[in-house]
Amino acid sequence: MSNHVESWAFITAYNPYSVMQDAGVNTILNTQLEDYLSGKRYLFFKGIGVGDDNSWEPEASFMVLNIRKEDAIKLGRQFKQNAIVVGVIGTSAELIDCLNE
């Protein structure tokens, strides 16, 4: 299998629609996302999303390689995320509003 990477997305299932959930709920949601990514055979790495607002806990997230932007947006919507970050190698990362895209 070639690991040549052309595109990527950084996504979580934590705190759907930016409504804070307890740790147990977030863990279940992110496990569902991880199971989905594994089932689709995406290559991904675990990460942590840390925002500028200290009132939000860091969010367990996934760096998903070689996912199309359109598929990443659908995944963000499926897991009720307001936004995700996507990129293509050689270009700047892009914050995508999943609700209005």
Phi and psi restraints in degrees (range 20) as a CNS / XPLOR table:
assign (resid 1 and name C) (resid 2 and name N)
       (resid 2 and name CA) (resid 2 and name C) 1.0 -84.7 20.0 2
assign (resid 2 and name N) (resid 2 and name CA)
       (resid 2 and name C) (resid 3 and name N) 1.0 137.5 20.0 2
assign (resid 2 and name C) (resid 3 and name N)
       (resid 3 and name CA) (resid 3 and name C) 1.0 -102.9 20.0 2
assign (resid 3 and name N) (resid 3 and name CA)
       (resid 3 and name C) (resid 4 and name N) 1.0 23.6 20.0 2
assign (resid 3 and name C) (resid 4 and name N)
       (resid 4 and name CA) (resid 4 and name C) 1.0 -63.5 20.0 2
assign (resid 4 and name N) (resid 4 and name CA)
       (resid 4 and name C) (resid 5 and name N) 1.0 120.1 20.0 2
assign (resid 4 and name C) (resid 5 and name N)
       (resid 5 and name CA) (resid 5 and name C) 1.0 -103.7 20.0 2
assign (resid 5 and name N) (resid 5 and name CA)
       (resid 5 and name C) (resid 6 and name N) 1.0 128.8 20.0 2
assign (resid 5 and name C) (resid 6 and name N)
       (resid 6 and name CA) (resid 6 and name C) 1.0 -113.2 20.0 2
assign (resid 6 and name N) (resid 6 and name CA)
       (resid 6 and name C) (resid 7 and name N) 1.0 -32.3 20.0 2
assign (resid 6 and name C) (resid 7 and name N)
       (resid 7 and name CA) (resid 7 and name C) 1.0 -144.7 20.0 2
assign (resid 7 and name N) (resid 7 and name CA)
       (resid 7 and name C) (resid 8 and name N) 1.0 166.7 20.0 2
assign (resid 7 and name C) (resid 8 and name N)
       (resid 8 and name CA) (resid 8 and name C) 1.0 -158.9 20.0 2
assign (resid 8 and name N) (resid 8 and name CA)
       (resid 8 and name C) (resid 9 and name N) 1.0 164.7 20.0 2
assign (resid 8 and name C) (resid 9 and name N)
       (resid 9 and name CA) (resid 9 and name C) 1.0 -143.4 20.0 2
assign (resid 9 and name N) (resid 9 and name CA)
       (resid 9 and name C) (resid 10 and name N) 1.0 147.2 20.0 2
assign (resid 9 and name C) (resid 10 and name N)
       (resid 10 and name CA) (resid 10 and name C) 1.0 -115.4 20.0 2
assign (resid 10 and name N) (resid 10 and name CA)
       (resid 10 and name C) (resid 11 and name N) 1.0 118.1 20.0 2
assign (resid 10 and name C) (resid 11 and name N)
       (resid 11 and name CA) (resid 11 and name C) 1.0 -144.9 20.0 2
assign (resid 11 and name N) (resid 11 and name CA)
       (resid 11 and name C) (resid 12 and name N) 1.0 152.1 20.0 2
assign (resid 11 and name C) (resid 12 and name N)
       (resid 12 and name CA) (resid 12 and name C) 1.0 -134.9 20.0 2
assign (resid 12 and name N) (resid 12 and name CA)
       (resid 12 and name C) (resid 13 and name N) 1.0 167.5 20.0 2
assign (resid 12 and name C) (resid 13 and name N)
       (resid 13 and name CA) (resid 13 and name C) 1.0 -112.6 20.0 2
assign (resid 13 and name N) (resid 13 and name CA)
       (resid 13 and name C) (resid 14 and name N) 1.0 2.8 20.0 2
assign (resid 13 and name C) (resid 14 and name N)
       (resid 14 and name CA) (resid 14 and name C) 1.0 -63.8 20.0 2
assign (resid 14 and name N) (resid 14 and name CA)
       (resid 14 and name C) (resid 15 and name N) 1.0 148.7 20.0 2
assign (resid 14 and name C) (resid 15 and name N)
       (resid 15 and name CA) (resid 15 and name C) 1.0 46.8 20.0 2
assign (resid 15 and name N) (resid 15 and name CA)
       (resid 15 and name C) (resid 16 and name N) 1.0 64.0 20.0 2
assign (resid 15 and name C) (resid 16 and name N)
       (resid 16 and name CA) (resid 16 and name C) 1.0 -51.9 20.0 2
assign (resid 16 and name N) (resid 16 and name CA)
       (resid 16 and name C) (resid 17 and name N) 1.0 137.4 20.0 2
assign (resid 16 and name C) (resid 17 and name N)
       (resid 17 and name CA) (resid 17 and name C) 1.0 52.3 20.0 2
assign (resid 17 and name N) (resid 17 and name CA)
       (resid 17 and name C) (resid 18 and name N) 1.0 30.8 20.0 2
assign (resid 17 and name C) (resid 18 and name N)
       (resid 18 and name CA) (resid 18 and name C) 1.0 58.8 20.0 2
assign (resid 18 and name N) (resid 18 and name CA)
       (resid 18 and name C) (resid 19 and name N) 1.0 33.7 20.0 2
assign (resid 18 and name C) (resid 19 and name N)
       (resid 19 and name CA) (resid 19 and name C) 1.0 -105.1 20.0 2
assign (resid 19 and name N) (resid 19 and name CA)
       (resid 19 and name C) (resid 20 and name N) 1.0 116.2 20.0 2
assign (resid 19 and name C) (resid 20 and name N)
       (resid 20 and name CA) (resid 20 and name C) 1.0 -58.5 20.0 2
assign (resid 20 and name N) (resid 20 and name CA)
       (resid 20 and name C) (resid 21 and name N) 1.0 131.4 20.0 2
assign (resid 20 and name C) (resid 21 and name N)
       (resid 21 and name CA) (resid 21 and name C) 1.0 -114.8 20.0 2
assign (resid 21 and name N) (resid 21 and name CA)
       (resid 21 and name C) (resid 22 and name N) 1.0 161.3 20.0 2
assign (resid 21 and name C) (resid 22 and name N)
       (resid 22 and name CA) (resid 22 and name C) 1.0 -76.1 20.0 2
assign (resid 22 and name N) (resid 22 and name CA)
       (resid 22 and name C) (resid 23 and name N) 1.0 165.7 20.0 2
assign (resid 22 and name C) (resid 23 and name N)
       (resid 23 and name CA) (resid 23 and name C) 1.0 -57.5 20.0 2
assign (resid 23 and name N) (resid 23 and name CA)
       (resid 23 and name C) (resid 24 and name N) 1.0 -39.1 20.0 2
assign (resid 23 and name C) (resid 24 and name N)
       (resid 24 and name CA) (resid 24 and name C) 1.0 -63.0 20.0 2
assign (resid 24 and name N) (resid 24 and name CA)
       (resid 24 and name C) (resid 25 and name N) 1.0 -44.3 20.0 2
assign (resid 24 and name C) (resid 25 and name N)
       (resid 25 and name CA) (resid 25 and name C) 1.0 -63.9 20.0 2
assign (resid 25 and name N) (resid 25 and name CA)
       (resid 25 and name C) (resid 26 and name N) 1.0 -46.3 20.0 2
assign (resid 25 and name C) (resid 26 and name N)
       (resid 26 and name CA) (resid 26 and name C) 1.0 -61.1 20.0 2
assign (resid 26 and name N) (resid 26 and name CA)
       (resid 26 and name C) (resid 27 and name N) 1.0 -38.4 20.0 2
assign (resid 26 and name C) (resid 27 and name N)
       (resid 27 and name CA) (resid 27 and name C) 1.0 -63.7 20.0 2
assign (resid 27 and name N) (resid 27 and name CA)
       (resid 27 and name C) (resid 28 and name N) 1.0 -44.1 20.0 2
assign (resid 27 and name C) (resid 28 and name N)
       (resid 28 and name CA) (resid 28 and name C) 1.0 -61.6 20.0 2
assign (resid 28 and name N) (resid 28 and name CA)
       (resid 28 and name C) (resid 29 and name N) 1.0 -46.6 20.0 2
assign (resid 28 and name C) (resid 29 and name N)
       (resid 29 and name CA) (resid 29 and name C) 1.0 -61.3 20.0 2
assign (resid 29 and name N) (resid 29 and name CA)
       (resid 29 and name C) (resid 30 and name N) 1.0 -44.1 20.0 2
assign (resid 29 and name C) (resid 30 and name N)
       (resid 30 and name CA) (resid 30 and name C) 1.0 -70.3 20.0 2
assign (resid 30 and name N) (resid 30 and name CA)
       (resid 30 and name C) (resid 31 and name N) 1.0 -30.5 20.0 2
assign (resid 30 and name C) (resid 31 and name N)
       (resid 31 and name CA) (resid 31 and name C) 1.0 -65.5 20.0 2
assign (resid 31 and name N) (resid 31 and name CA)
       (resid 31 and name C) (resid 32 and name N) 1.0 -38.4 20.0 2
assign (resid 31 and name C) (resid 32 and name N)
       (resid 32 and name CA) (resid 32 and name C) 1.0 -62.8 20.0 2
assign (resid 32 and name N) (resid 32 and name CA)
       (resid 32 and name C) (resid 33 and name N) 1.0 -41.3 20.0 2
assign (resid 32 and name C) (resid 33 and name N)
       (resid 33 and name CA) (resid 33 and name C) 1.0 -64.6 20.0 2
assign (resid 33 and name N) (resid 33 and name CA)
       (resid 33 and name C) (resid 34 and name N) 1.0 -44.2 20.0 2
assign (resid 33 and name C) (resid 34 and name N)
       (resid 34 and name CA) (resid 34 and name C) 1.0 -61.9 20.0 2
assign (resid 34 and name N) (resid 34 and name CA)
       (resid 34 and name C) (resid 35 and name N) 1.0 -42.6 20.0 2
assign (resid 34 and name C) (resid 35 and name N)
       (resid 35 and name CA) (resid 35 and name C) 1.0 -61.7 20.0 2
assign (resid 35 and name N) (resid 35 and name CA)
       (resid 35 and name C) (resid 36 and name N) 1.0 -40.8 20.0 2
assign (resid 35 and name C) (resid 36 and name N)
       (resid 36 and name CA) (resid 36 and name C) 1.0 -62.0 20.0 2
assign (resid 36 and name N) (resid 36 and name CA)
       (resid 36 and name C) (resid 37 and name N) 1.0 -48.3 20.0 2
assign (resid 36 and name C) (resid 37 and name N)
       (resid 37 and name CA) (resid 37 and name C) 1.0 -61.2 20.0 2
assign (resid 37 and name N) (resid 37 and name CA)
       (resid 37 and name C) (resid 38 and name N) 1.0 -42.1 20.0 2
assign (resid 37 and name C) (resid 38 and name N)
       (resid 38 and name CA) (resid 38 and name C) 1.0 -64.5 20.0 2
assign (resid 38 and name N) (resid 38 and name CA)
       (resid 38 and name C) (resid 39 and name N) 1.0 -42.6 20.0 2
assign (resid 38 and name C) (resid 39 and name N)
       (resid 39 and name CA) (resid 39 and name C) 1.0 -63.4 20.0 2
assign (resid 39 and name N) (resid 39 and name CA)
       (resid 39 and name C) (resid 40 and name N) 1.0 -32.2 20.0 2
assign (resid 39 and name C) (resid 40 and name N)
       (resid 40 and name CA) (resid 40 and name C) 1.0 -87.3 20.0 2
assign (resid 40 and name N) (resid 40 and name CA)
       (resid 40 and name C) (resid 41 and name N) 1.0 -0.1 20.0 2
assign (resid 40 and name C) (resid 41 and name N)
       (resid 41 and name CA) (resid 41 and name C) 1.0 63.4 20.0 2
assign (resid 41 and name N) (resid 41 and name CA)
       (resid 41 and name C) (resid 42 and name N) 1.0 33.3 20.0 2
assign (resid 41 and name C) (resid 42 and name N)
       (resid 42 and name CA) (resid 42 and name C) 1.0 -75.3 20.0 2
assign (resid 42 and name N) (resid 42 and name CA)
       (resid 42 and name C) (resid 43 and name N) 1.0 145.7 20.0 2
assign (resid 42 and name C) (resid 43 and name N)
       (resid 43 and name CA) (resid 43 and name C) 1.0 -86.2 20.0 2
assign (resid 43 and name N) (resid 43 and name CA)
       (resid 43 and name C) (resid 44 and name N) 1.0 124.7 20.0 2
assign (resid 43 and name C) (resid 44 and name N)
       (resid 44 and name CA) (resid 44 and name C) 1.0 -147.3 20.0 2
assign (resid 44 and name N) (resid 44 and name CA)
       (resid 44 and name C) (resid 45 and name N) 1.0 160.3 20.0 2
assign (resid 44 and name C) (resid 45 and name N)
       (resid 45 and name CA) (resid 45 and name C) 1.0 -129.2 20.0 2
assign (resid 45 and name N) (resid 45 and name CA)
       (resid 45 and name C) (resid 46 and name N) 1.0 145.1 20.0 2
assign (resid 45 and name C) (resid 46 and name N)
       (resid 46 and name CA) (resid 46 and name C) 1.0 -77.6 20.0 2
assign (resid 46 and name N) (resid 46 and name CA)
       (resid 46 and name C) (resid 47 and name N) 1.0 143.6 20.0 2
assign (resid 46 and name C) (resid 47 and name N)
       (resid 47 and name CA) (resid 47 and name C) 1.0 -148.0 20.0 2
assign (resid 47 and name N) (resid 47 and name CA)
       (resid 47 and name C) (resid 48 and name N) 1.0 -174.3 20.0 2
assign (resid 47 and name C) (resid 48 and name N)
       (resid 48 and name CA) (resid 48 and name C) 1.0 -132.1 20.0 2
assign (resid 48 and name N) (resid 48 and name CA)
       (resid 48 and name C) (resid 49 and name N) 1.0 127.4 20.0 2
assign (resid 48 and name C) (resid 49 and name N)
       (resid 49 and name CA) (resid 49 and name C) 1.0 -94.0 20.0 2
assign (resid 49 and name N) (resid 49 and name CA)
       (resid 49 and name C) (resid 50 and name N) 1.0 123.0 20.0 2
assign (resid 49 and name C) (resid 50 and name N)
       (resid 50 and name CA) (resid 50 and name C) 1.0 -122.9 20.0 2
assign (resid 50 and name N) (resid 50 and name CA)
       (resid 50 and name C) (resid 51 and name N) 1.0 120.3 20.0 2
assign (resid 50 and name C) (resid 51 and name N)
       (resid 51 and name CA) (resid 51 and name C) 1.0 -93.6 20.0 2
assign (resid 51 and name N) (resid 51 and name CA)
       (resid 51 and name C) (resid 52 and name N) 1.0 179.2 20.0 2
assign (resid 51 and name C) (resid 52 and name N)
       (resid 52 and name CA) (resid 52 and name C) 1.0 -77.3 20.0 2
assign (resid 52 and name N) (resid 52 and name CA)
       (resid 52 and name C) (resid 53 and name N) 1.0 -22.2 20.0 2
assign (resid 52 and name C) (resid 53 and name N)
       (resid 53 and name CA) (resid 53 and name C) 1.0 -87.7 20.0 2
assign (resid 53 and name N) (resid 53 and name CA)
       (resid 53 and name C) (resid 54 and name N) 1.0 110.4 20.0 2
assign (resid 53 and name C) (resid 54 and name N)
       (resid 54 and name CA) (resid 54 and name C) 1.0 -67.3 20.0 2
assign (resid 54 and name N) (resid 54 and name CA)
       (resid 54 and name C) (resid 55 and name N) 1.0 -11.5 20.0 2
assign (resid 54 and name C) (resid 55 and name N)
       (resid 55 and name CA) (resid 55 and name C) 1.0 -76.6 20.0 2
assign (resid 55 and name N) (resid 55 and name CA)
       (resid 55 and name C) (resid 56 and name N) 1.0 -12.9 20.0 2
assign (resid 55 and name C) (resid 56 and name N)
       (resid 56 and name CA) (resid 56 and name C) 1.0 -99.1 20.0 2
assign (resid 56 and name N) (resid 56 and name CA)
       (resid 56 and name C) (resid 57 and name N) 1.0 132.2 20.0 2
assign (resid 56 and name C) (resid 57 and name N)
       (resid 57 and name CA) (resid 57 and name C) 1.0 -68.3 20.0 2
assign (resid 57 and name N) (resid 57 and name CA)
       (resid 57 and name C) (resid 58 and name N) 1.0 148.2 20.0 2
assign (resid 57 and name C) (resid 58 and name N)
       (resid 58 and name CA) (resid 58 and name C) 1.0 -55.5 20.0 2
assign (resid 58 and name N) (resid 58 and name CA)
       (resid 58 and name C) (resid 59 and name N) 1.0 146.5 20.0 2
assign (resid 58 and name C) (resid 59 and name N)
       (resid 59 and name CA) (resid 59 and name C) 1.0 -112.6 20.0 2
assign (resid 59 and name N) (resid 59 and name CA)
       (resid 59 and name C) (resid 60 and name N) 1.0 126.3 20.0 2
assign (resid 59 and name C) (resid 60 and name N)
       (resid 60 and name CA) (resid 60 and name C) 1.0 -59.3 20.0 2
assign (resid 60 and name N) (resid 60 and name CA)
       (resid 60 and name C) (resid 61 and name N) 1.0 134.0 20.0 2
assign (resid 60 and name C) (resid 61 and name N)
       (resid 61 and name CA) (resid 61 and name C) 1.0 -143.2 20.0 2
assign (resid 61 and name N) (resid 61 and name CA)
       (resid 61 and name C) (resid 62 and name N) 1.0 176.5 20.0 2
assign (resid 61 and name C) (resid 62 and name N)
       (resid 62 and name CA) (resid 62 and name C) 1.0 -132.1 20.0 2
assign (resid 62 and name N) (resid 62 and name CA)
       (resid 62 and name C) (resid 63 and name N) 1.0 135.4 20.0 2
assign (resid 62 and name C) (resid 63 and name N)
       (resid 63 and name CA) (resid 63 and name C) 1.0 -95.2 20.0 2
assign (resid 63 and name N) (resid 63 and name CA)
       (resid 63 and name C) (resid 64 and name N) 1.0 109.4 20.0 2
assign (resid 63 and name C) (resid 64 and name N)
       (resid 64 and name CA) (resid 64 and name C) 1.0 -102.4 20.0 2
assign (resid 64 and name N) (resid 64 and name CA)
       (resid 64 and name C) (resid 65 and name N) 1.0 122.9 20.0 2
assign (resid 64 and name C) (resid 65 and name N)
       (resid 65 and name CA) (resid 65 and name C) 1.0 -94.5 20.0 2
assign (resid 65 and name N) (resid 65 and name CA)
       (resid 65 and name C) (resid 66 and name N) 1.0 146.3 20.0 2
assign (resid 65 and name C) (resid 66 and name N)
       (resid 66 and name CA) (resid 66 and name C) 1.0 55.8 20.0 2
assign (resid 66 and name N) (resid 66 and name CA)
       (resid 66 and name C) (resid 67 and name N) 1.0 43.6 20.0 2
assign (resid 66 and name C) (resid 67 and name N)
       (resid 67 and name CA) (resid 67 and name C) 1.0 -107.0 20.0 2
assign (resid 67 and name N) (resid 67 and name CA)
       (resid 67 and name C) (resid 68 and name N) 1.0 134.4 20.0 2
assign (resid 67 and name C) (resid 68 and name N)
       (resid 68 and name CA) (resid 68 and name C) 1.0 -68.2 20.0 2
assign (resid 68 and name N) (resid 68 and name CA)
       (resid 68 and name C) (resid 69 and name N) 1.0 146.0 20.0 2
assign (resid 68 and name C) (resid 69 and name N)
       (resid 69 and name CA) (resid 69 and name C) 1.0 -53.5 20.0 2
assign (resid 69 and name N) (resid 69 and name CA)
       (resid 69 and name C) (resid 70 and name N) 1.0 -45.1 20.0 2
assign (resid 69 and name C) (resid 70 and name N)
       (resid 70 and name CA) (resid 70 and name C) 1.0 -62.1 20.0 2
assign (resid 70 and name N) (resid 70 and name CA)
       (resid 70 and name C) (resid 71 and name N) 1.0 -40.1 20.0 2
assign (resid 70 and name C) (resid 71 and name N)
       (resid 71 and name CA) (resid 71 and name C) 1.0 -69.2 20.0 2
assign (resid 71 and name N) (resid 71 and name CA)
       (resid 71 and name C) (resid 72 and name N) 1.0 -37.0 20.0 2
assign (resid 71 and name C) (resid 72 and name N)
       (resid 72 and name CA) (resid 72 and name C) 1.0 -65.2 20.0 2
assign (resid 72 and name N) (resid 72 and name CA)
       (resid 72 and name C) (resid 73 and name N) 1.0 -40.4 20.0 2
assign (resid 72 and name C) (resid 73 and name N)
       (resid 73 and name CA) (resid 73 and name C) 1.0 -63.9 20.0 2
assign (resid 73 and name N) (resid 73 and name CA)
       (resid 73 and name C) (resid 74 and name N) 1.0 -44.1 20.0 2
assign (resid 73 and name C) (resid 74 and name N)
       (resid 74 and name CA) (resid 74 and name C) 1.0 -59.0 20.0 2
assign (resid 74 and name N) (resid 74 and name CA)
       (resid 74 and name C) (resid 75 and name N) 1.0 -40.5 20.0 2
assign (resid 74 and name C) (resid 75 and name N)
       (resid 75 and name CA) (resid 75 and name C) 1.0 -66.2 20.0 2
assign (resid 75 and name N) (resid 75 and name CA)
       (resid 75 and name C) (resid 76 and name N) 1.0 -42.0 20.0 2
assign (resid 75 and name C) (resid 76 and name N)
       (resid 76 and name CA) (resid 76 and name C) 1.0 -59.0 20.0 2
assign (resid 76 and name N) (resid 76 and name CA)
       (resid 76 and name C) (resid 77 and name N) 1.0 -43.2 20.0 2
assign (resid 76 and name C) (resid 77 and name N)
       (resid 77 and name CA) (resid 77 and name C) 1.0 -65.6 20.0 2
assign (resid 77 and name N) (resid 77 and name CA)
       (resid 77 and name C) (resid 78 and name N) 1.0 -42.8 20.0 2
assign (resid 77 and name C) (resid 78 and name N)
       (resid 78 and name CA) (resid 78 and name C) 1.0 -58.4 20.0 2
assign (resid 78 and name N) (resid 78 and name CA)
       (resid 78 and name C) (resid 79 and name N) 1.0 -37.8 20.0 2
assign (resid 78 and name C) (resid 79 and name N)
       (resid 79 and name CA) (resid 79 and name C) 1.0 -99.4 20.0 2
assign (resid 79 and name N) (resid 79 and name CA)
       (resid 79 and name C) (resid 80 and name N) 1.0 19.1 20.0 2
assign (resid 79 and name C) (resid 80 and name N)
       (resid 80 and name CA) (resid 80 and name C) 1.0 57.7 20.0 2
assign (resid 80 and name N) (resid 80 and name CA)
       (resid 80 and name C) (resid 81 and name N) 1.0 44.1 20.0 2
assign (resid 80 and name C) (resid 81 and name N)
       (resid 81 and name CA) (resid 81 and name C) 1.0 -96.6 20.0 2
assign (resid 81 and name N) (resid 81 and name CA)
       (resid 81 and name C) (resid 82 and name N) 1.0 137.5 20.0 2
assign (resid 81 and name C) (resid 82 and name N)
       (resid 82 and name CA) (resid 82 and name C) 1.0 -68.6 20.0 2
assign (resid 82 and name N) (resid 82 and name CA)
       (resid 82 and name C) (resid 83 and name N) 1.0 -34.8 20.0 2
assign (resid 82 and name C) (resid 83 and name N)
       (resid 83 and name CA) (resid 83 and name C) 1.0 -153.4 20.0 2
assign (resid 83 and name N) (resid 83 and name CA)
       (resid 83 and name C) (resid 84 and name N) 1.0 157.0 20.0 2
assign (resid 83 and name C) (resid 84 and name N)
       (resid 84 and name CA) (resid 84 and name C) 1.0 -136.8 20.0 2
assign (resid 84 and name N) (resid 84 and name CA)
       (resid 84 and name C) (resid 85 and name N) 1.0 168.6 20.0 2
assign (resid 84 and name C) (resid 85 and name N)
       (resid 85 and name CA) (resid 85 and name C) 1.0 -115.0 20.0 2
assign (resid 85 and name N) (resid 85 and name CA)
       (resid 85 and name C) (resid 86 and name N) 1.0 132.1 20.0 2
assign (resid 85 and name C) (resid 86 and name N)
       (resid 86 and name CA) (resid 86 and name C) 1.0 -129.1 20.0 2
assign (resid 86 and name N) (resid 86 and name CA)
       (resid 86 and name C) (resid 87 and name N) 1.0 162.8 20.0 2
assign (resid 86 and name C) (resid 87 and name N)
       (resid 87 and name CA) (resid 87 and name C) 1.0 -161.5 20.0 2
assign (resid 87 and name N) (resid 87 and name CA)
       (resid 87 and name C) (resid 88 and name N) 1.0 161.5 20.0 2
assign (resid 87 and name C) (resid 88 and name N)
       (resid 88 and name CA) (resid 88 and name C) 1.0 -122.0 20.0 2
assign (resid 88 and name N) (resid 88 and name CA)
       (resid 88 and name C) (resid 89 and name N) 1.0 134.5 20.0 2
assign (resid 88 and name C) (resid 89 and name N)
       (resid 89 and name CA) (resid 89 and name C) 1.0 -55.4 20.0 2
assign (resid 89 and name N) (resid 89 and name CA)
       (resid 89 and name C) (resid 90 and name N) 1.0 131.8 20.0 2
assign (resid 89 and name C) (resid 90 and name N)
       (resid 90 and name CA) (resid 90 and name C) 1.0 94.0 20.0 2
assign (resid 90 and name N) (resid 90 and name CA)
       (resid 90 and name C) (resid 91 and name N) 1.0 -2.2 20.0 2
assign (resid 90 and name C) (resid 91 and name N)
       (resid 91 and name CA) (resid 91 and name C) 1.0 -127.9 20.0 2
assign (resid 91 and name N) (resid 91 and name CA)
       (resid 91 and name C) (resid 92 and name N) 1.0 170.1 20.0 2
assign (resid 91 and name C) (resid 92 and name N)
       (resid 92 and name CA) (resid 92 and name C) 1.0 -74.0 20.0 2
assign (resid 92 and name N) (resid 92 and name CA)
       (resid 92 and name C) (resid 93 and name N) 1.0 149.8 20.0 2
assign (resid 92 and name C) (resid 93 and name N)
       (resid 93 and name CA) (resid 93 and name C) 1.0 -64.7 20.0 2
assign (resid 93 and name N) (resid 93 and name CA)
       (resid 93 and name C) (resid 94 and name N) 1.0 154.1 20.0 2
assign (resid 93 and name C) (resid 94 and name N)
       (resid 94 and name CA) (resid 94 and name C) 1.0 -131.3 20.0 2
assign (resid 94 and name N) (resid 94 and name CA)
       (resid 94 and name C) (resid 95 and name N) 1.0 126.7 20.0 2
assign (resid 94 and name C) (resid 95 and name N)
       (resid 95 and name CA) (resid 95 and name C) 1.0 -83.1 20.0 2
assign (resid 95 and name N) (resid 95 and name CA)
       (resid 95 and name C) (resid 96 and name N) 1.0 121.6 20.0 2
assign (resid 95 and name C) (resid 96 and name N)
       (resid 96 and name CA) (resid 96 and name C) 1.0 -109.5 20.0 2
assign (resid 96 and name N) (resid 96 and name CA)
       (resid 96 and name C) (resid 97 and name N) 1.0 126.9 20.0 2
assign (resid 96 and name C) (resid 97 and name N)
       (resid 97 and name CA) (resid 97 and name C) 1.0 -80.3 20.0 2
assign (resid 97 and name N) (resid 97 and name CA)
       (resid 97 and name C) (resid 98 and name N) 1.0 104.9 20.0 2
assign (resid 97 and name C) (resid 98 and name N)
       (resid 98 and name CA) (resid 98 and name C) 1.0 -69.2 20.0 2
assign (resid 98 and name N) (resid 98 and name CA)
       (resid 98 and name C) (resid 99 and name N) 1.0 -24.9 20.0 2
assign (resid 98 and name C) (resid 99 and name N)
       (resid 99 and name CA) (resid 99 and name C) 1.0 -76.8 20.0 2
assign (resid 99 and name N) (resid 99 and name CA)
       (resid 99 and name C) (resid 100 and name N) 1.0 -28.8 20.0 2
assign (resid 99 and name C) (resid 100 and name N)
       (resid 100 and name CA) (resid 100 and name C) 1.0 -118.6 20.0 2
assign (resid 100 and name N) (resid 100 and name CA)
       (resid 100 and name C) (resid 101 and name N) 1.0 7.2 20.0 2
